[in-house]
Amino acid sequence: MNYEFNWMLVLTGEYRDWIIKGLIITLKISGLSIVLSMLLGTIITTLRMTRIKILEWITISYIEFFRNTPLLIQLFFWYFGSYVVLPEVINQWLYAHNYEFAVGVVSLTIYTSAFIAEEIRAGILSIPKEQMEASRATGLSFIQAMSYVVLPQAFRIVIPTLISQFLNLLKNSSLAMTIGVMELTYMARQIESYSFRGFEAFTVVTLLYIAISLIISLGINIYNKKFLRMIKY
């Protein structure tokens, strides 16, 4: 093999700026999707736990449908079909702004929220049901009991598994390149197309993904140690 590595080509100049721009967009789309998927997943779980049959059927259908549909298909569905299911006003606003980014956030949020909803439900089920009963007996409504008593405890229990979902979301954000979102993987592909330095470009991007994941994993370990110490004492 006569291939000569040229790392400085990727790490300096315009290509370096592309990678930085891609990293920023990756962090933006992942961060926004994490917040929204947490919110949506919590709402879905709360509605499911009401034991109202129609709400339970709707939320179960939502969870099963989106958990068992490939994310790539969902990205294409929202990208090519949003004009059918969304009002014209919303579509015009999306097209006037960053349409690809918005579709990526919507797809990642809906997909991940289905998994998060199940994680939160598992946490809720681990809380003794007497706590909900006692909360209702004191005059709290179902929503108040969930908000002030049950959910705070459930979140503390399922944080490690939620972080795993966040890591999956971060990695899944790379699929947004298929609809034109200029995140890390997209930029690496662009560098490869312009310079034919695909190995260097994708190696740098891979290391960036690993670095972000390791930082999040370190946060998990610190949390677990503090949580176990709190339980011990």
Secondary structure as the mmCIF struct_conf table of DSSP 4:
data_model
#
loop_
_struct_conf.conf_type_id
_struct_conf.id
_struct_conf.beg_label_comp_id
_struct_conf.beg_label_asym_id
_struct_conf.beg_label_seq_id
_struct_conf.end_label_comp_id
_struct_conf.end_label_asym_id
_struct_conf.end_label_seq_id
HELX_RH_AL_P HELX_RH_AL_P1 TRP A 7 LEU A 11
BEND BEND1 THR A 12 THR A 12
HELX_RH_AL_P HELX_RH_AL_P2 GLY A 13 ARG A 48
TURN_TY1_P TURN_TY1_P1 MET A 49 THR A 50
HELX_RH_AL_P HELX_RH_AL_P3 LYS A 53 ARG A 67
TURN_TY1_P TURN_TY1_P2 ASN A 68 ASN A 68
BEND BEND2 THR A 69 THR A 69
HELX_RH_AL_P HELX_RH_AL_P4 LEU A 71 VAL A 85
BEND BEND3 LEU A 86 LEU A 86
HELX_RH_AL_P HELX_RH_AL_P5 GLU A 88 ALA A 96
BEND BEND4 HIS A 97 HIS A 97
HELX_RH_AL_P HELX_RH_AL_P6 TYR A 99 LEU A 125
TURN_TY1_P TURN_TY1_P3 SER A 126 SER A 126
BEND BEND5 ILE A 127 ILE A 127
HELX_RH_AL_P HELX_RH_AL_P7 LYS A 129 ALA A 137
TURN_TY1_P TURN_TY1_P4 THR A 138 GLY A 139
HELX_RH_AL_P HELX_RH_AL_P8 PHE A 142 ALA A 145
HELX_RH_PI_P HELX_RH_PI_P1 MET A 146 VAL A 150
HELX_RH_AL_P HELX_RH_AL_P9 LEU A 151 ASN A 172
HELX_RH_3T_P HELX_RH_3T_P1 SER A 173 ILE A 179
TURN_TY1_P TURN_TY1_P5 GLY A 180 GLY A 180
BEND BEND6 GLU A 183 GLU A 183
HELX_RH_AL_P HELX_RH_AL_P10 LEU A 184 SER A 195
BEND BEND7 PHE A 196 PHE A 196
HELX_RH_AL_P HELX_RH_AL_P11 GLY A 198 LYS A 232
#
